[in-house]
Amino acid sequence: MKTNTRFIKSITETAAKSDTVMPWARGTRRAAFIAKRKSLSETRKSA
């Protein structure tokens, strides 16, 4: 099978340029979501 280095190089360059934030990525957004979820669970009362 022939390796296409130019194609692979363009894919890696495009991936490096991409800065889309995924929801499951670790960071401040995730920490804020976890803190919000913890505060909701503490205020709920069980029957």
Secondary structure, DSSP 4 states (H G I P E B T S, - for coil): ----HHHHHHHHHHHHH--PPPTTS-SHHHHHHHHHHHHHHHH----
